[in-house]
Amino acid sequence: MWPWPEARRARWLELDRHWARRLHRGAGCVLLLRPLILASRLGDGGLWYVLMLVLPWLGGSPDGLVCSLQMLAAGTLNVVLYRWAKLRTGRERPCVDCPDIRACTRALDRYSFPSGHTLHAVSFSMLLSWHYPGWAPLAWAFTALVAASRVVLGLHYPSDVLAGALTGCITAGLLLASWPW
């Protein structure tokens, strides 16, 4: 399934587990845990759906409608990509694989790789930043919280988050480059 030599793959997985354990220690701090759970839950999709619905009215014409349509296209493409990747790799979550990591909130599906939350957050933040540069700091701060939450909450390995971020950049970039303006 993996194209890497076994020793190299084992080393990478151990490094990924090491950083997942270290970052998961943040879950022991209630002042950190609660905002990360909130960011994770907002990243489940509800915030993005509401934003797509209100942008055509709040975002001005035609940018609001174009941004909403691009977000809808990105979201659809992203779901297809991450579901395919999750089923293809079948990577269990750290809270399943590592006895010293617990899930601090619910997961939306079984597998870990890639992080769909991070994928969507990065993709949508790129699109929002393109159309509304003034919103970029808020969008990217939220994206950073979502990405961090996934590892600290025990639901993803750092490489899951990196893969999700990279995929989100690619899908949003492709949409921006190919959109029929």
C-alpha positions in Angstrom: 0.0 0.0 0.0 2.8 2.5 0.9 5.5 3.1 -1.8 8.3 3.5 0.8 10.8 0.9 2.0 9.5 -0.6 5.3 12.3 0.8 7.5 11.8 4.3 6.2 8.0 4.1 6.6 8.4 2.7 10.2 10.8 5.6 11.1 8.3 8.2 9.7 5.4 6.6 11.6 7.3 6.6 14.8 8.2 10.3 14.4 4.6 11.1 13.6 3.5 9.2 16.7 6.1 11.0 18.8 4.8 14.5 17.8 1.2 13.4 18.1 1.9 12.4 21.7 3.8 15.6 22.5 1.1 17.9 21.0 -1.7 15.9 22.7 -0.2 16.9 26.0 -1.9 20.3 25.4 -5.2 18.5 26.0 -4.3 18.5 29.7 -4.7 22.3 29.9 -8.4 23.2 30.1 -7.7 26.8 29.0 -6.4 25.3 25.7 -8.7 22.4 25.4 -12.0 24.2 25.4 -11.2 26.7 22.6 -9.7 23.8 20.5 -12.9 21.7 20.9 -14.9 24.8 19.9 -12.7 25.4 16.8 -13.0 21.7 15.9 -16.7 21.7 16.2 -17.0 24.9 14.2 -14.8 23.3 11.6 -17.2 20.3 11.3 -18.9 22.3 8.5 -21.7 24.4 10.0 -19.6 27.6 10.0 -18.6 27.1 6.4 -22.2 26.4 5.3 -23.5 29.5 7.0 -20.7 31.6 5.4 -21.5 30.2 1.9 -25.2 31.1 2.4 -24.6 34.7 3.7 -21.6 35.7 1.4 -23.8 36.5 -1.6 -25.7 39.1 0.5 -22.9 40.3 2.8 -20.0 40.0 0.5 -21.1 42.4 -2.2 -21.8 41.6 -5.8 -20.5 39.6 -7.6 -17.6 38.6 -5.3 -19.9 37.2 -2.6 -21.7 34.9 -5.0 -18.5 33.8 -6.8 -16.7 33.1 -3.5 -19.7 31.1 -2.3 -19.8 29.1 -5.5 -16.1 28.5 -5.3 -16.4 27.4 -1.7 -19.2 25.0 -2.7 -17.1 23.6 -5.5 -14.0 23.3 -3.3 -16.0 21.6 -0.5 -17.5 19.1 -3.0 -14.1 18.3 -4.5 -12.4 18.1 -1.1 -15.0 15.6 0.3 -14.5 13.3 -2.7 -10.7 13.5 -2.4 -10.4 13.0 1.4 -13.0 10.2 1.5 -11.1 8.4 -1.3 -7.8 8.9 0.5 -9.1 7.8 3.9 -10.6 4.6 2.4 -7.4 4.0 0.4 -5.0 4.4 3.3 -7.2 3.1 6.1 -5.0 4.8 8.7 -6.4 4.5 12.2 -6.6 7.6 14.4 -4.0 8.2 17.1 -6.7 7.8 19.8 -7.2 4.2 18.4 -3.5 3.4 17.7 -1.8 4.9 20.7 -3.0 3.9 24.2 -1.7 7.2 25.7 -3.7 9.4 23.4 -7.4 9.8 24.0 -10.1 11.4 21.8 -11.2 14.7 23.4 -14.1 15.1 21.1 -15.9 12.9 18.5 -14.5 12.1 15.1 -16.8 12.4 12.1 -15.5 9.3 10.5 -13.2 6.3 11.2 -9.9 7.1 9.5 -7.3 9.7 10.1 -5.4 10.4 6.8 -5.8 13.2 5.7 -7.5 15.7 8.0 -10.7 16.8 6.3 -11.2 19.6 8.8 -7.8 21.1 7.9 -8.3 20.4 4.2 -11.6 22.4 4.2 -10.3 25.2 6.5 -7.2 25.8 4.3 -9.1 25.6 1.1 -11.9 28.0 2.3 -9.4 30.4 3.9 -7.5 30.7 0.6 -10.7 31.4 -1.3 -11.9 33.9 1.3 -8.5 35.6 1.4 -8.5 35.9 -2.4 -11.9 37.6 -2.5 -11.7 39.5 0.8 -8.1 40.2 1.8 -9.3 42.0 4.9 -10.8 38.8 6.2 -7.5 36.9 5.8 -6.1 37.3 9.3 -9.3 36.0 10.9 -9.7 33.2 8.4 -6.1 32.0 8.8 -6.2 32.3 12.6 -9.3 30.1 12.7 -7.6 27.7 10.2 -4.5 27.5 12.5 -6.8 26.7 15.5 -8.6 24.0 13.5 -5.4 22.4 12.4 -3.9 22.4 15.9 -7.1 21.1 17.4 -7.0 18.0 15.3 -3.7 16.8 16.8 -4.1 18.1 20.3 -7.6 16.5 20.6 -6.1 13.1 19.6 -7.9 12.8 16.3 -5.0 13.2 13.9 -1.3 12.8 13.4 0.7 15.8 12.4 1.2 14.3 8.9 -2.6 14.0 8.5 -2.9 17.8 9.1 0.0 18.6 6.8 -1.5 16.4 4.0 -4.9 18.0 4.5 -3.4 21.5 4.4 -1.4 20.7 1.2 -4.5 19.2 -0.5 -6.6 22.2 0.5 -4.0 24.6 -1.0 -4.0 22.6 -4.2 -7.8 22.4 -4.6 -8.3 26.1 -3.8 -5.4 27.1 -6.1 -6.8 25.0 -9.0 -10.3 26.5 -8.5 -8.9 30.1 -8.5 -6.7 29.4 -11.6 -9.5 27.7 -13.6 -12.6 29.5 -12.5 -14.5 31.0 -15.5 -14.5 34.6 -14.4 
